[in-house]
């Protein structure tokens, strides 16, 4: 994506954030919008809670994931594919999530691939960078209306985070990736909690 397109996208995201913030907080000081705003906040919270539940449930029964890392390398700022891949693999394996080889992945009918995208574009003639980070899981899925038709679709993803960074801020991209991967791990563990053994239940 060209730098100009990133500028347009970033401005759109910032504008939406400002409008959304004003909608939730209200613009009048006489309290006339307070009840409506509280209802809006409650509806948003319920929608987010429902989305989080559905997102976690898509990870139930997942045996492991293949790992794909897509990044723009700026080694002088500590941002390399090797760093991001190592960070991600350690976070997954530390809590028992298998990182599958291509051969192992092909043996699974769902073909799960966890993609980590860390894109950094330098703005021409400026000492600034536009960053975009997203982590998403894609799997094979079938159409509800025709189970004979299968395709690949994203079944879990983070919101995606944009940033306007100075050179000294670029290492924070790595931290953002870690936070998104940690969210995946958290959702995976929540969806795959082991049931207590029968002996443990009998002893309670």
N, C-alpha and C positions, 0 to 999 in steps of 0.2 A: 504494500500500500504506500502511495506517495505521501510525502510530508504534508502537502496541502490537504489531502484527504484526512489525515490524522488531526490537523488543526480544526477542520470542520466538525469532525466527530467529537473531539474534546470539548469544543464550544457548545455543541448540542447537549452533551452529557451535563456540563456545568449549568447550562440554562435550565434543563429539566430538574436538576437538583434544587436550584433556587426556587423554582415554581412550586415544586413538591413541598419544600420546607415551609414556604409561605402558606400553602394550603393547609398544612397540619397545624401551624401556629396561629393562623387567622391574621387578618389585617386590621381589625377594628379593636379599639380599646374599651368598648362599652360592654363587652362580654356577650354580645348577641350571637357570636359565632362559636362560643365556647362549647355548647352542647353538641353542635354539629361536628366540631373538630374532634371532640372526644369520641364521637361515634365513628368518625373516619379513622382515627388512630386504632380504635378497637377492631374495626373491620380489616385494616391492614395487618394488624398483629395476628388475627385469626387466619388470614390468608397465608401469611408467612409461616405460621405454625403448621398449617395443612401442607404447604409446599415442602417444608422441611421433613415432615413425616413421610410423604410420598417419595421424596428424594432418598431418604434413608432406606425405605423398603425395597428400592430397586437393587440394593446391594446384598439382599438376603440370599444366602446360598452361593455367593461368589467364591470360587476356589482360589483365585489369584488373578493377577493382571500382567499383561505385557506392558512394557514402558516405552513411551515415545516422547522424546524431548526435542522441541523445536525452539531455537533461540537465535538471537543475533549476538555474536560473541564480541565482548569488549574486555579482553583479558587484562588489560592494564587497569581496569576498574574492578577486577575480581568477579567478573560475570562471564562464566564459560559454560559450555554444555556439560563438560566433565563435572564441574562443581554442582550444577543443578541436578544432574543424573545421580551423582553420589549422595547428595542430600536426600533426594526422593527415595532412592533404594534403601538407605539406612532407616528412614522414617517408616517405611512399609515393613521391612523385615524385623525391625526392633519389636513390633507388636504382632508379629506372626502372620503378616499378609505376604503371600508368596509372590515373588517377582518371576514371571514365567519366561522361558526362552521362546523363540518363535516356534520351535517344534512342539513344545508343550502347549502353546496357545492354540495351535492348529488342531490339537486333539480334542479341544473343548468346542462344543457346538455353538456356544455363544461368542467365541473369539473376542474376549474382553481386552481392550487396549486403553490404558490410562495415558492420556496425552497431556504433557506439560508444555504450555506455550509461554515463553518469556521474550516478547518482542520489544526491541529498543531501536528507535529511529532518531538519528541526529537531525536537528533542524538546520537546514543550510544557512551558513553565515551567522549562526547563533551558537553560543556555548550552552545549548540546552538540548534535552532529549525528551521524546515522547515515549512512554512505556505502556505496554499492555500485557497483563498477566491473566491467564485463565487455566484452570485444570478441569479436564472433562474425561468421562469414561464413555467409550463407544462400544456397542455390542451388536451382535446379530439379533434382529427382531423379526417377528412375523406379523402380517396384517391380520387384524381381528376378523375382518370380513372374508379373508381368504388365507388360511394358514399355510397354503402351499407357496405363498409368495413371501420371500424373506429379503431383508436388506440390512444395512448397517445404520444405526442411529445413536445419537447421544442420549444416554439414560441417566447420567448424573453429571452435574457441572457446578462450578462456582459461579458467582455473579459476573466475574471479569472486572479487573481493576485497571483504570487508566491513570497515568500520572505525567506531570510535567516536571522534569528533574534536571538539576545541575549535575556536572560531572561527579561532584563529591557525594551526590545522593544516589548514584547508580547502584552501589552495593545494597541499597534497600530493596531492590528488585528481587534479590536472592531471598531476603527475609519474607517478602510477600509470597513468593513461591512456597516457602516452607509453611507459612500460615495456611495457604490453600490446601496443600498436601495434608497438613494436620487435620483439616476439616474433613477431608476424605477419609482419613484413618478413623476419626471420631465417629463418623456416620457408619463406616463399615463395622466397627466394633459394636455399635448400638444395634445394628441390624442382625448381627450374628452372635448375640449373647448365647452362651452355652446353657442349656437347661441343667438344673441341679441333678446330680446322680440320684437314682431311686433310693439308694441306701441313705443318702443325706436327707432326703425328704422324709423317710421313715423315722429318722432319729430326731426330727424336729417335734 
